[in-house]
Amino acid sequence: MNILMILTSHDELGDTGKKTGFWLEEFASPYYVFKDSGANVTLASPKGGQPPLDPGSDTPDFQTDATDRFEGDITAKTELATTKKLSDINIDDFDAVFYPGGHGPLWDLAEDKHSIALIEQAVSQNKPVAAVCHAPAVFRHTKASDGESLVKGRKVTGFSNSEEAAVELTDIVPFLVEDMLQENGGSYSKGEDWGPYVVTDDILVTGQNPASSENTAKALLKLL
């Protein structure tokens, strides 16, 4: 079982002068869900190499058992520091795709032609695709075989407008995940702010927020 995890390469939080990237827990928790299941995990990003870590996710308030485990895991840290370049990835080599969130994907992965093509190829081959928190941004431009938005008519979730407002970034981000999914015809739903909430629709799995990352990974494994 080969699972591809795709992380952002974008580290600028709009024009705030602050840094962003991927959210540590949303990578670490799914990574270990997959590893502990016996899956082979390959990490990739648009630029390859070390993806930028959102500094906010590395603070004490947001540490979990998975992030603590990662902190002492030299092998995992080496894999993360040497992600493959997304343009070099062939979907034929993988059984499923997982996108961790963080604000970074709103800027790069949402617009990345290689990511878009890879998702469309995966779905055409009936391979599950999962994204958590801000990572459903990757479905902004993806199309189904009929040329319509991939999420049109599908049940989906993602970082909610109310959660974005709570972190005071509504006016900073290029678009709101909840709004985008609805504008693309997705049947968006959400749970309590900051609580775990995961939606599976056929081979598409989406999670609402950081608390949803472990369950999103487990839902992807269930499809496999």
SULURTA-V826853 format. One record per pair of residues at least 24 apart in sequence whose ideal C-beta (glycine too) atoms are under 10 Angstrom apart, sorted by the first residue. I is the first residue (numbers start at 1). J is the second residue. D is the distance in whole Angstrom. If there is no record, write none. Layout:
BEGIN
[[I J D] [I J D]]
END
This chain:
BEGIN
[[1 34 8] [1 37 7] [1 38 7] [1 39 4] [1 40 7] [1 41 10] [1 94 9] [1 95 6] [1 96 8] [1 221 8] [1 224 6] [2 34 10] [2 39 7] [2 40 5] [2 41 8] [2 42 7] [2 93 6] [2 94 5] [2 95 5] [2 96 8] [2 224 10] [3 30 9] [3 31 9] [3 33 10] [3 34 5] [3 35 9] [3 37 9] [3 39 5] [3 40 7] [3 41 5] [3 42 7] [3 43 10] [3 94 7] [3 95 7] [3 96 5] [3 97 7] [3 98 6] [3 128 9] [3 130 9] [3 217 9] [3 220 8] [3 221 9] [3 224 8] [4 40 10] [4 41 8] [4 42 5] [4 43 8] [4 44 6] [4 84 9] [4 86 10] [4 89 7] [4 90 10] [4 91 8] [4 93 8] [4 94 4] [4 95 9] [4 96 7] [4 97 5] [4 98 7] [4 99 9] [4 118 8] [4 122 9] [4 127 9] [4 129 10] [5 30 7] [5 31 7] [5 34 8] [5 41 6] [5 42 7] [5 43 5] [5 44 7] [5 45 9] [5 79 10] [5 80 10] [5 83 9] [5 94 10] [5 96 10] [5 97 8] [5 98 5] [5 99 8] [5 100 7] [5 130 10] [5 217 10] [6 42 9] [6 43 8] [6 44 5] [6 45 7] [6 46 8] [6 51 9] [6 83 9] [6 84 10] [6 86 7] [6 89 8] [6 97 7] [6 98 7] [6 99 5] [6 100 8] [6 105 9] [6 109 7] [6 112 9] [6 114 9] [6 115 6] [6 118 8] [6 119 9] [6 129 10] [6 131 9] [6 135 9] [6 138 8] [7 43 7] [7 44 7] [7 45 5] [7 46 9] [7 50 10] [7 51 4] [7 52 9] [7 53 9] [7 80 8] [7 83 6] [7 86 9] [7 98 10] [7 99 8] [7 100 6] [7 101 10] [7 102 8] [7 104 8] [7 105 8] [7 108 10] [7 109 8] [7 135 9] [8 45 7] [8 46 7] [8 47 9] [8 51 6] [8 52 7] [8 54 9] [8 99 9] [8 100 8] [8 101 9] [8 102 6] [8 103 8] [8 104 3] [8 105 5] [8 106 9] [8 107 8] [8 108 6] [8 109 6] [8 110 10] [8 112 9] [8 115 10] [8 134 9] [8 135 8] [8 137 9] [8 138 10] [9 44 10] [9 45 5] [9 46 4] [9 47 4] [9 48 8] [9 49 8] [9 50 9] [9 51 6] [9 52 7] [9 83 9] [9 85 9] [9 86 8] [9 104 7] [9 105 10] [9 107 9] [9 108 6] [9 109 8] [9 112 9] [10 45 9] [10 46 8] [10 47 9] [10 51 9] [10 52 7] [10 102 9] [10 103 8] [10 104 4] [10 105 7] [10 106 8] [10 107 4] [10 108 4] [10 109 8] [10 110 10] [10 111 10] [10 112 10] [11 51 9] [11 52 4] [11 53 9] [11 54 9] [11 55 10] [11 102 10] [11 103 10] [11 104 7] [11 107 9] [11 108 10] [12 52 9] [12 103 10] [12 104 9] [12 107 7] [13 54 9] [13 56 10] [13 103 6] [13 104 9] [13 106 10] [13 107 9] [13 169 8] [13 172 6] [13 173 9] [14 103 9] [14 106 9] [14 107 8] [14 169 8] [14 171 9] [14 172 4] [14 173 7] [14 174 8] [15 172 8] [16 169 9] [16 172 6] [18 54 10] [18 55 8] [18 56 9] [18 103 10] [18 169 10] [18 172 9] [19 52 7] [19 53 9] [19 54 7] [19 55 6] [19 56 9] [19 103 10] [19 104 10] [20 52 7] [20 53 9] [20 54 5] [20 55 8] [20 56 8] [20 57 10] [20 102 6] [20 103 4] [20 104 5] [20 105 10] [20 106 9] [20 107 8] [20 134 10] [20 169 9] [20 172 10] [20 173 10] [21 50 10] [21 51 6] [21 52 3] [21 53 5] [21 54 4] [21 55 8] [21 56 9] [21 57 8] [21 58 10] [21 102 5] [21 103 8] [21 104 5] [21 105 10] [22 51 6] [22 52 7] [22 53 6] [22 54 6] [22 57 8] [22 80 9] [22 99 9] [22 100 5] [22 101 7] [22 102 4] [22 103 9] [22 104 6] [22 105 8] [22 109 10] [22 133 10] [22 134 9] [22 135 9] [23 53 8] [23 54 5] [23 56 8] [23 57 4] [23 58 10] [23 62 8] [23 100 7] [23 101 5] [23 102 4] [23 103 8] [23 104 9] [23 105 10] [23 132 9] [23 133 6] [23 134 8] [23 135 9] [23 209 9] [23 210 6] [23 213 8] [24 53 6] [24 54 7] [24 55 10] [24 56 9] [24 57 4] [24 58 6] [24 59 10] [24 62 7] [24 63 8] [24 64 9] [24 66 9] [24 67 5] [24 70 7] [24 71 9] [24 100 9] [24 102 8] [24 210 9] [25 57 6] [25 58 10] [25 62 6] [25 63 8] [25 64 5] [25 65 10] [25 66 6] [25 67 6] [25 70 9] [25 100 9] [25 101 10] [25 102 10] [25 132 10] [25 133 9] [25 210 5] [25 211 9] [25 213 6] [25 214 9] [26 54 9] [26 57 8] [26 66 10] [26 98 10] [26 99 9] [26 100 4] [26 101 5] [26 102 7] [26 131 10] [26 132 5] [26 133 6] [26 134 9] [26 135 8] [26 207 8] [26 209 9] [26 210 6] [26 211 10] [26 212 9] [26 213 4] [26 214 9] [26 216 9] [26 217 10] [27 51 9] [27 53 9] [27 57 9] [27 66 9] [27 67 9] [27 70 8] [27 76 9] [27 80 8] [27 98 9] [27 99 10] [27 100 4] [27 101 9] [27 102 8] [27 132 10] [27 213 8] [28 57 9] [28 63 10] [28 64 7] [28 65 9] [28 66 4] [28 67 5] [28 68 9] [28 69 7] [28 70 4] [28 71 9] [28 73 9] [28 76 8] [28 80 9] [28 100 9] [28 213 8] [28 214 10] [29 64 7] [29 65 8] [29 66 4] [29 67 8] [29 69 9] [29 70 9] [29 100 9] [29 132 9] [29 210 9] [29 211 10] [29 212 10] [29 213 5] [29 214 4] [29 215 9] [29 216 9] [29 217 7] [29 218 10] [30 66 8] [30 98 6] [30 99 10] [30 100 7] [30 130 8] [30 132 7] [30 207 9] [30 213 6] [30 214 7] [30 215 10] [30 216 7] [30 217 4] [30 218 9] [30 220 8] [30 221 9] [31 66 8] [31 69 9] [31 70 7] [31 73 9] [31 76 7] [31 79 9] [31 80 9] [31 98 9] [31 100 8] [31 213 10] [31 217 8] [32 65 9] [32 66 5] [32 67 10] [32 69 6] [32 70 8] [32 73 9] [32 76 8] [32 214 9] [32 217 9] [33 66 8] [33 98 9] [33 213 9] [33 214 6] [33 215 9] [33 216 9] [33 217 4] [33 218 6] [33 220 9] [33 221 7] [34 96 9] [34 98 8] [34 217 6] [34 218 10] [34 220 8] [34 221 7] [34 224 10] [35 69 10] [35 73 9] [35 75 10] [35 76 8] [36 221 10] [37 217 9] [37 218 9] [37 221 6] [37 224 9] [39 95 8] [39 96 9] [39 217 10] [39 220 10] [39 221 8] [39 224 8] [40 93 10] [40 94 9] [40 95 9] [41 76 9] [41 79 8] [41 94 10] [41 98 9] [42 79 9] [42 83 9] [42 84 7] [42 89 8] [42 93 8] [42 94 7] [43 76 9] [43 79 5] [43 80 6] [43 81 9] [43 82 8] [43 83 4] [43 84 7] [43 100 10] [44 83 5] [44 84 4] [44 85 7] [44 86 5] [44 87 9] [44 88 8] [44 89 5] [44 94 10] [44 97 9] [44 114 9] [44 115 9] [44 118 9] [45 80 9] [45 83 4] [45 84 8] [45 85 8] [45 86 6] [45 104 9] [45 108 9] [45 109 9] [45 112 10] [45 115 10] [46 83 9] [46 85 8] [46 86 5] [46 87 8] [46 104 10] [46 105 10] [46 108 5] [46 109 7] [46 111 10] [46 112 5] [46 113 10] [46 114 7] [46 115 7] [47 83 8] [47 85 7] [47 86 8] [47 87 10] [47 108 9] [48 82 8] [48 83 6] [48 84 6] [48 85 4] [48 86 8] [48 87 9] [48 88 8] [49 80 10] [49 81 7] [49 82 7] [49 83 6] [49 84 9] [49 85 8] [50 77 10] [50 80 7] [50 81 5] [50 82 8] [50 83 7] [51 80 7] [51 81 9] [51 83 6] [51 100 9] [51 102 9] [51 104 8] [52 102 9] [52 104 7] [53 80 9] [53 102 8] [53 104 10] [54 101 9] [54 102 5] [54 103 7] [54 104 7] [56 102 9] [56 103 9] [56 167 9] [57 101 10] [57 102 7] [57 210 8] [62 210 7] [64 210 9] [64 211 10] [64 213 9] [64 214 9] [65 214 10] [66 213 8] [66 214 7] [85 114 9] [86 112 7] [86 113 10] [86 114 5] [86 115 6] [86 117 10] [86 118 7] [87 112 9] [87 113 9] [87 114 5] [87 115 10] [87 117 10] [87 118 10] [88 114 9] [89 114 7] [89 115 9] [89 118 6] [90 118 9] [90 121 9] [91 117 9] [91 118 5] [91 119 9] [91 120 9] [91 121 5] [91 122 5] [91 123 10] [91 124 9] [91 125 7] [91 127 7] [92 121 8] [92 122 10] [92 125 8] [92 127 10] [94 118 9] [94 122 8] [94 125 10] [94 127 7] [95 122 9] [95 125 10] [95 127 6] [95 128 8] [95 220 10] [95 223 10] [95 224 6] [96 122 8] [96 127 6] [96 128 4] [96 129 7] [96 130 7] [96 203 9] [96 205 9] [96 220 6] [96 221 8] [96 223 7] [96 224 6] [97 121 10] [97 122 5] [97 123 10] [97 127 7] [97 128 7] [97 129 5] [97 130 7] [97 131 9] [97 138 9] [97 220 9] [98 128 9] [98 129 8] [98 130 5] [98 131 7] [98 132 8] [98 135 9] [98 205 9] [98 213 10] [98 216 8] [98 217 7] [98 220 6] [98 221 10] [99 129 8] [99 130 7] [99 131 4] [99 132 7] [99 133 9] [99 134 9] [99 135 4] [99 136 8] [99 137 9] [99 138 5] [99 139 9] [99 206 10] [99 216 10] [100 130 10] [100 131 8] [100 132 6] [100 133 8] [100 134 9] [100 135 6] [100 207 10] [100 210 10] [100 213 7] [100 216 9] [100 217 10] [101 131 7] [101 132 5] [101 133 3] [101 134 4] [101 135 4] [101 136 8] [101 137 8] [101 138 10] [101 158 8] [101 159 7] [101 177 9] [101 207 8] [101 208 10] [101 209 8] [101 210 7] [101 212 9] [101 213 8] [101 216 10] [102 132 10] [102 133 7] [102 134 6] [102 135 8] [102 210 9] [103 133 9] [103 134 6] [103 137 9] [103 159 9] [103 164 9] [103 167 9] [103 169 7] [103 172 8] [103 173 7] [103 174 10] [104 134 8] [104 135 9] [104 137 9] [105 131 8] [105 133 9] [105 134 6] [105 135 5] [105 136 9] [105 137 5] [105 138 6] [105 140 10] [105 177 9] [106 134 6] [106 135 9] [106 137 5] [106 138 10] [106 140 9] [106 159 9] [106 169 10] [106 172 10] [106 173 5] [106 174 6] [106 175 7] [106 176 9] [106 177 8] [106 180 9] [107 137 9] [107 173 9] [107 174 6] [108 137 9] [108 138 10] [109 134 9] [109 135 7] [109 137 7] [109 138 5] [109 140 9] [110 134 9] [110 135 9] [110 136 9] [110 137 4] [110 138 6] [110 139 8] [110 140 4] [110 141 7] [110 142 10] [110 174 8] [110 175 8] [110 177 9] [110 180 8] [111 137 9] [111 138 10] [111 140 8] [111 141 7] [111 174 9] [112 138 8] [112 141 9] [113 141 9] [115 141 9] [115 142 9] [116 140 9] [116 141 5] [116 142 5] [116 143 8] [116 150 9] [117 142 9] [118 142 9] [119 143 9] [119 150 7] [119 204 10] [120 144 8] [120 145 8] [120 150 7] [122 203 8] [123 150 7] [123 202 9] [123 203 7] [123 204 8] [125 203 10] [126 202 9] [126 203 6] [126 223 10] [127 203 7] [127 223 9] [127 224 9] [128 200 9] [128 202 9] [128 203 4] [128 204 8] [128 205 6] [128 219 9] [128 220 5] [128 221 9] [128 222 9] [128 223 4] [128 224 7] [129 203 7] [129 204 6] [129 205 7] [129 206 9] [129 220 8] [129 223 10] [130 198 9] [130 200 9] [130 203 9] [130 204 8] [130 205 4] [130 206 7] [130 207 7] [130 213 10] [130 216 5] [130 217 7] [130 218 10] [130 219 7] [130 220 4] [130 221 9] [130 223 8] [131 156 9] [131 157 10] [131 158 7] [131 177 10] [131 204 9] [131 205 8] [131 206 6] [131 207 7] [131 216 8] [131 220 10] [132 157 9] [132 158 8] [132 159 9] [132 198 8] [132 205 9] [132 206 7] [132 207 4] [132 208 8] [132 209 8] [132 210 8] [132 211 10] [132 212 6] [132 213 5] [132 214 9] [132 215 9] [132 216 5] [132 217 8] [132 220 10] [133 157 10] [133 158 7] [133 159 5] [133 160 10] [133 163 9] [133 177 8] [133 206 9] [133 207 7] [133 208 7] [133 209 5] [133 210 6] [133 211 9] [133 212 7] [133 213 7] [133 216 9] [134 158 7] [134 159 5] [134 163 10] [134 164 9] [134 173 8] [134 176 10] [134 177 6] [134 209 9] [134 210 10] [135 159 9] [135 177 9] [135 206 8] [135 207 8] [135 213 10] [135 216 9] [136 177 6] [136 178 9] [136 180 8] [136 181 6] [136 186 9] [136 188 9] [136 199 10] [136 204 9] [136 205 10] [136 206 5] [136 207 8] [136 208 9] [137 173 9] [137 174 9] [137 175 8] [137 176 10] [137 177 6] [137 180 7] [137 181 9] [139 177 9] [139 180 8] [139 181 7] [139 184 7] [139 186 8] [139 204 8] [139 206 8] [140 174 10] [140 175 7] [140 177 9] [140 180 6] [140 181 9] [140 183 9] [140 184 7] [141 180 10] [141 184 9] [142 184 9] [148 184 9] [148 185 7] [149 180 10] [149 181 9] [149 183 9] [149 184 4] [149 185 5] [149 186 8] [150 184 8] [150 185 10] [150 186 9] [150 204 8] [151 180 9] [151 181 6] [151 182 9] [151 183 10] [151 184 5] [151 185 6] [151 186 4] [151 187 8] [151 188 9] [151 201 9] [151 204 7] [151 206 9] [152 184 6] [152 185 3] [152 186 7] [152 187 9] [153 185 6] [153 186 8] [153 187 7] [153 201 9] [154 181 9] [154 184 9] [154 185 8] [154 186 6] [154 187 7] [154 188 10] [154 199 9] [154 201 4] [154 202 7] [154 203 10] [154 204 6] [154 206 9] [155 186 8] [155 187 5] [155 188 8] [155 189 7] [155 199 5] [155 200 8] [155 201 4] [155 202 9] [155 204 8] [155 206 8] [156 181 5] [156 182 9] [156 184 9] [156 185 10] [156 186 4] [156 187 7] [156 188 6] [156 189 8] [156 199 6] [156 200 10] [156 201 7] [156 204 7] [156 205 9] [156 206 5] [156 208 10] [157 181 8] [157 186 9] [157 187 10] [157 188 7] [157 189 6] [157 190 6] [157 191 8] [157 197 6] [157 198 7] [157 199 5] [157 201 10] [157 205 10] [157 206 5] [157 207 7] [157 208 5] [157 209 9] [157 212 8] [157 216 9] [158 186 9] [158 188 7] [158 190 8] [158 197 10] [158 199 9] [158 206 6] [158 207 8] [158 208 6] [158 209 9] [158 212 10] [159 190 9] [159 193 10] [159 207 9] [159 208 7] [159 209 6] [159 210 9] [159 212 10] [160 188 9] [160 189 10] [160 190 5] [160 191 9] [160 192 10] [160 193 7] [160 194 10] [160 197 9] [160 208 6] [160 209 8] [161 188 10] [161 190 9] [162 190 8] [162 192 10] [162 193 6] [162 194 10] [163 190 9] [163 193 5] [163 194 7] [163 208 8] [163 209 6] [163 210 10] [165 193 10] [166 193 7] [166 194 8] [177 206 9] [177 208 9] [178 208 9] [181 206 8]]
END
